[in-house]
């Protein structure tokens, strides 16, 4: 059995509402100046017995972090991080306390947003071309050129969106998912309500060849150093 760790946080003056974890109530434990959200007596092998249990564990991990993040700034930990005892967890927190507290300070007033970009498709009407011979070949060529121009505009709009976001937000990460789906992650102020209103509406208008979706305010999943637990 392991002490499963969800997130790190600084001591809070207000009591937290601790959500239910994977199998039982979660707990808050403190070292001298750093806290950890944990769930005791979790079998790491047990939550990976089947794909269904593993998926449910991943979803619960994310749910717990998001519910707590709505209440207080925190550092989300990667899925599957456990310790064999509370003592080993506290020793780790003491050893890396300065690093974690520095990150908490830098990210205390920040939230992460993700813009998901799904490319729109140009309607393929090649089968409906009412022509024969050279006229048909010319129509096919024009259709191909139209597709190429459309795809070129998509690339231009992707770069434009990157630049628009970088004009306002300095912490930006771009990645590709599912071969053609793009995601752009960026940090914003917690109280920045314009992200989901004026700015996002402008982005969608200027990127008409993409279907955009903006996430809710998220913990800073993509902006933590790989050395974190």
C-alpha positions, 0 to 999 in steps of 0.5 A: 500500500502507498501514500498516494500524493495528488498535489502540493500547496502552501499552508492556508488560513481558510479550511479546505473542503477535501473531496473524496479520492479514489477509494476513501477520503483524502487528507492534508499533511504538512511538513514545516512550510509545505502541505500535501494532499494525499490518500492513504492505503492505495494499491498502485498495482490495484488501480492498474489491474484493468484498463477500466480501473486505470482510466477511472483512477486517472479521472479521479486524480484529475477531479480531486486536483481540479476541485481543490484548485478552485479553492486554493493555488496548488502544484498538481502532481503527475498521476501515479506518484506514491510514497511508502510512508508518511515519513518518506513523503515529509522527508521529500517535502523538507528536502525540496521545500525551497523549490516547491515554495518558489514554484507556488509563489510564481504560480499562485495567481495563475491559471492554465487555459487550453485552446483546442484547435480542430481543423475544418474540412473543405467540402469535397464536391469532386464527385459532383463535377458536371463536366467531361474530358478536359473540362473535368480535368480542369475542374479537378485541378481547380479543386486541388488548388482550392484545397491547397490554398485552404490548407495554406490558410489553415497554417497561416491562421495557426501561426496567427493564433500563436502570435495573438496569444503571445502578444498577451501571455508570455507563458505559452506551450503548443503541442499536436494531438491526434495527428492534426488536432492542435492545443495551445496552453497558456497561463493567465491571471486567475481573475482574467475574465476576458480570456473566455469572452472578448479575446476568445471571440476574436480568436475564433473570428480570425481563425475561421478555418479551425474549430476552437474550444477554450477550456475552463481555468485549470491547474498549471499542468503543463508549466511545472518542471519535469523534476517535480514529483 
